Amino acid sequence: MPTITTPNTGIELFYEDHGDPSRETILLIMGLGAQMTLWPDELVETLVGHGFRVIRYDNRDIGLSQKFEGAKPPKLAWQIIRQKIGWPAKVPYTLEAMADDAVGLLTALDIGKAHIVGASMGGMIAQLTAINHPERLLSLTSIMSTTGNSSLPVAEKHAMDALVAPIKSMEEDDLVAHGLNISRNIGSPGYPADDERAKERILATIRRSVYPAGLPRQLAAIIDDGCRRSRLASVTAPTLVLHGEGDPLVKLEGGQDTAKHIAGAKLVTIPGWGHDLPIELIEPLAGHIADHARAASEKAPESAPEPA
């Protein structure tokens, strides 16, 4: 699969393009420090089976997309202090720039409008595409994400500790152990992952790319973006919010708050679902996404995709 340079941000992104290019596009945006392959192949295939063209890609600073070598993120405690007292942020790039990457990818592929689907940080990026580029959306789906409001419940300690824990070494065994620890601490309590399957997926991921330096820079972008509540009031795209009732990393209240601040948003919560995409939920999640996309297009036939 190819890389492509976005015409607006000049960032080289690695992407995959699945399905019939004449169909409406679903653009999948992944989360913090996560490669596009965290969107399970089974989910991509199921969405294609629902009649969509499906594109997934590596965000900047992760996977096989462009890296920001040498760009130092601010110390997180100092960044939070600067934000609280209203001082300007000093970050290598912003979450809005990452949303511009998503739109730039569509433009480079000559896709005028798409159904934008984002998970976790990808949900925040998807929200910002809807805020800043409303003309490019057929619909918005925000998954296991939040508004960024500081009054919302924070992640459970074990989940955040696992996510930001230092990697013992770059040896494959240590990388696998690190990945398994994250999987066990943020995964779905109602759909525990099989360790062998999880290990296989983690091995495939680290053999594709290992780049821990990008995570703190992306995390800095999340903190810098702050609360989106007031900005979400401008969203006009038909919106679906999907969230797990057992999510230990981005608590259920984050999804509830997102739906509350987008006019007409539909909220669907699933018992036992955590902060992952378990195989048992692929069919229902794909069904929710596809049904929402079709309904959005039926309500606004004049919004059919046009060349960028």
N, C-alpha and C positions, 0 to 999 in steps of 0.2 A: 504494500500500500504506500501511497506517496506522502510527501510533505508538501506544504504549500505556504507561501508567504502572504500574510494578510495585507491588503492594500492600504488599510487605514492605520494600523499599528506597526506594520513592518516586522511582525513576529512570525517565525517559521513554526508551523504547527504540523504535527503528524496526525493523520486521520484515517479512518476506515469508512467506506461508503457501501452500504448494503441495500439490496432491493431494487425495484424498478425506478429509474430516475424520473419517470414521468409522473410518479405518484407524489402526494404531499410528503414533505420531509419532517421527520422527527429528529431533532438535534439533541444528543445526550451529553450533558456536562457533568463531569465527575468532581469529587470533593477533595478535601485537603490532603496533599501529599499522595494522592491516589492516581494511578495510571488509568487510562481509559478502559483497560481490560478488567477493572473492577465492575464494569457493566457486564454481567454474565452473557456469554455467547447465547445461552438459552433465551435470555430476555430479548436480545437483538433479533434472534431468529423468530421468536413469537410475534414481535411487533411487525416484522416483515410479513409474516403470515397473516397479520391483520390488514395488510394492504398498504403499508407505508414504506417509503424510502427512509432508511435509518442511518444516521451518521454519528459516530462517536470519535472523540479526539483527545489527545493529551493536552491538558492546559500548559501554558508557559511554565517553565521551571520544573517540569516533571516528565518522566517517560522518555519519549523520543522527540519531544518538542524542544524548542530553543531554551537554553539554560542561561541564567544570569550569574555566570561565574564571577566570583570576587565581590559581588554586591552584598554588603553586610546589612542584615536587618538590625533594627534597633533592639536593645535589650527590652524584653516585653514589659517588665515592671516600669521602666522609664517611659515607654511608649504609652502605657495606660495613664501614668501621671500627667504626661503632656496633654493627652486627650481630655482628662478631667478638668484641667485648668485652662483649656481652650487654646493651647499653643499649637502651631501647625505641625503636622506629622512629618517625619523624615523616614519614608519607606522606599524601597527599591522600585516598587510599582503599586498601583492601587487595584482594588477589586473592580472598580469601574473600567480600568484598562483591560482587565481580564474579560469583562463583558464586551468590550469593544473588540477583543480578539474573536469572540464567538460570532459577532455580527460580521467581522472581517472575513471569517472563514466562509460564511454563507455567501458574501459578496464574491469572493474568489471562486466559488463553485457555481456562480451565476444562479443562486437561489434567492428569490426576492423575499419570501416569507416562509416561516417554518413554525412548527409546534416545538417550543423550547421546553426541555425537561432537564431539571438539575437536581442532584442529590447532595445534601449537606452543604459544604461550601459551594458546590455546583448549583444548589438551589438559590443561594445568595446571588451568584452570578446571573442565574436565570431571571431572578427578580429585577436585577439592575438592567438587563436587556429590555425587560418590559417597561421599566421606568424611563430609560434614556433612549430607547429605540422602538417605540410602540408600533411604528409602521412596519416592523420586520416580523411581528409575531402573529401567528394564527391562533395560538393559545399558549398558556403558561401552565406548567406542572412543577410545583415545588415539593420536593420529597425530603423528609427527615431534616428540614431546615428551620430557619427562624428569622425574626425581624432584626435581631441583634440588639434588642432592648436590654439594658443592663439590669432591669428589675425582674427579669424572668429567672426561674430556677436555673442554677448552674449544673454542669455535668457532675455525675457521681465521681467521687475522687478516684476510684479504681479505674474508671474508664479513661479519664484525662491523664492519669499517671501512666497508663499503658501507652497511650497515643504519643506522649512527648518523652517517653523514657529513652535515654541514650542507648544507642546500639553498641553492644559489647565489642564487636569487631566486624570487619567486612567479610569474614569467613562465612561460607554458605550456611553452615550449621547454626551459627549465631544469628544470621539474618532470618532463617526459618523460625528459630525460637522466638525472635522478636515479633515476627508476623503472627505467629500462633498466639502469643500473649495478647496482642491487640485484638485478634479475632475473638478470643475467649472473653475478653473484658468489655467489648462493645457489641457483641453479637446478640442475637435474638434469644431471650430466655425460653420462649415457647417453641423455638426451632433451632436447637443447638446443632452447630455444624459438626459433621463427621470429621474427626481429626485427620484421617488419611486423605479425604477429599480436600480439606483445607490446606494440608501440607502440599498436595500436588499443585493447587492454585497458587500458593505462595512461591513455590519453586519456579513455576512458569513466570511469575511476575518478576522475581529478582533476576532470573536469567535473561529477561527482556531488558531490564534497566534497573539500576540501583542509584538513587540520587537523593540522599537524605538532606543535602544542603538546601533544597528547594522548599522544604516544609516550613522552616521558620520564616522565610520570606513571604510565603503564602499566608501564614498565620498573622504576620504583621499587617498584611493587606486586609484581612478580616477585621482585626482590631481597629485599624484606621478607618474603615467604612462606618463603624458605629451603628447607630440605630436607624433603620429604614422606615419606621412607622409612618412618618409624615410623607415620605416620598412614595410609599406604596399606595397612598390615597389617590395618586394620579394614574394607577394602572387601569387600563381599559380592556386588556386581553382577557378572554374567558379563562378563569383560573381554577385549577384543582390543587388541593393541598393533601398530600399523603403522609401519614405519620404513624409510627409504631407506638403503641401504648406502653411498651416496655423498653423504650429507647433510653439507655443510660448516659449517652453522650450529649445529644440534643434532646432535651426533655420534651414530652408531649406538649407542654405549654408553649414551646416555640412554634409548633405547627398551628396550634389554636390561635396564637397571636398573629401569625401570618394571615390566616384566613379572616380573622376579625378586621384586619386593616386593609383588605382588598375588597372593594365593592363586588358583591355577588359571588365571591369565592365559595367553592364547595369543599368541605373538609371531610376526608375519609380516614378513620383511624382503625388500626388492626391490633387486636389483643395479641400479646406474645411476641410482637415484632420489635426488634431492637434497631441497632444502627448498622445494618448490613442488608444484603439482598439474598436471603436464603432461597434455596432451590424450590422449597415447598410453596413459596409465595410468588414465583415467576408468573404463573398463569393468571392469578387474580390481579397482580400489579399491572401486568401488560394489558389485561382487560380494562382496568380502570383508565389507564393512559389512553388506550385506543378509543374507548367509548367517549372519553372527554374530547379527544381531538376531532372525532367524527361529528359530535354534537356541536362543537364550536364552528366547524366548517359549514354545517347545515344551517346554522343561525345566521351566518354571514357569507353567503355564496359569493358576494362581490369581493371577498377577501382572498379569493383563490390565488395561489402563488403566481408571481410574475417575475420575469428575469430581472436581476439586480442591475 
